Amino acid sequence: MDLLRRLFSNTQTASRQNTKIDVYPSLEKNKEYIENQLFHTSDLKSRSINFNQSEGLIFYLESLSDLQKIQKEIIQPIEEKRVGILDEVITSVEITTKSDLGEVPSALIQGNCVLLFEGTVQVIIVGVAAVNKRNISEPTNEGIIRGAHDGFIENLMTNLYLVRKRVENPELVVRYYQTGKATNTKLAVLFMQNLVNPDLVKEVDIRIGSIAMETTISPGVIAELIEDNPFSIFPQILYTERPDRAAAHLMDGRVVILTEGDPSALILPVTFFAFYQSPDDYQSRWIAGTFIRLIRFMSFIIASLLPALYIAIIGFHPEILPDSLILSVKGSVDKVPLPPIIEAFLMQITLEVLREAGIRLPSRVGQTIGIVGGLVIGESVVRAGLVSYPMVIVVALTAISSFVAPSNEISTATRILGFPLMILASLFGLIGITFGMLFILIHLCKLESFGTSYFAPVMPLRIKDLKDTFVRFPIWSLNQRPHDPHPKKFKQEGNSRRWKQDDSGKK
């Protein structure tokens, strides 16, 4: 019965919200309704005005509205004219007339002000929302070597401006959504009409429209609600604070989601290899870009496999090491009473604790804690005989390698991935690591991101797309868009060295 009562109550609430409420002719009744709907909040303000010999009221929330705009664009023109057509007197460019009083509370919450007059059954909504934002600055989570040093901020309109300045094309489409029944978080979905796959846009629309939570205030919440496999350790949506990165993915036929109140953009669909690519790869010469990208992929292997390999070799396969090296390693390991798996877990967890402490503390103190804590603890545990010197070196290389990835999400996934591999190595040696890596590879091949194979272009194999995956071929040879987002146009025009052809023709 209680369940039926709640369902019936929700149905009644929804029907009340969808029912149109006519504006009362009485100004006092309208005022009472608005105050009741906003629960007599203290920041709801009203001011009396007189226009065309009719008494009226201006309602606004002082915490959301720009008071100077209200004075300059509404009150001052009305007091000067006193008579006329109100739409022509008010100087604001955002002015609408409604006959539904039920729309007034949501309009006020968005920062608008509302005008009501005695004997009039219409409400006038004027856009006077205050804009409080920080200056455009370099993103803190994505280091920039070359290229533009501007990043997204918490203001949605500013972020749209940053993207549109890079893609000055009428084909760039922006669609607004609101999610979260309680928070009404505003989203913007961006895509190139002439490039994006229509099925992808439709799927994004369905998934965002199906969000029924009360609170969705961050891209992380939205990403977890719309991604294909939320139980996978690997991120399936790419986060970025760089407008140039978002613009580049738009031109590949992908979709970008921006959220009001957060400087991160969501890019989808993406592949595993997209997390190891950076806009800086295209700012340097292709040989340097290829070398740096190979270093990143090597860091993934080191960060996920090195502790497990050390445990397997020390515990099961010491014959792999050269004779000269095994003597020094054995001399250090024999002094430690703990098995290698306990050593590795102890050091890895200690590093994670130091890393988390460095993030939470103020920047100057955090750097000091990270450096001093790592040195002091590392030296102390070795002197105490709890950890061997080779294990300290292995864990240090693992920690450094995990931070090479340009994406924080894939960096975290890599560090977590190392723990089950260490357990398999301690139980079964190299055979356990082999089976663990096969399981990871199978999982990567099965995983999808909005209908796109997560391990493309390796699985399914596309030779042409490999030119911009593990390596980065010269720009003039990248004359096709990647196939994983299934864009409408694969061929990129004008991406060649025609001047070289012209010179050879003259000769």
Order of alpha helices (4+ residues) and beta strands (2+ residues): alpha-alpha-beta-beta-alpha-alpha-beta-alpha-beta-beta-alpha-beta-beta-alpha-alpha-beta-alpha-beta-beta-alpha-alpha-alpha-alpha-alpha-alpha-alpha-beta-beta-alpha
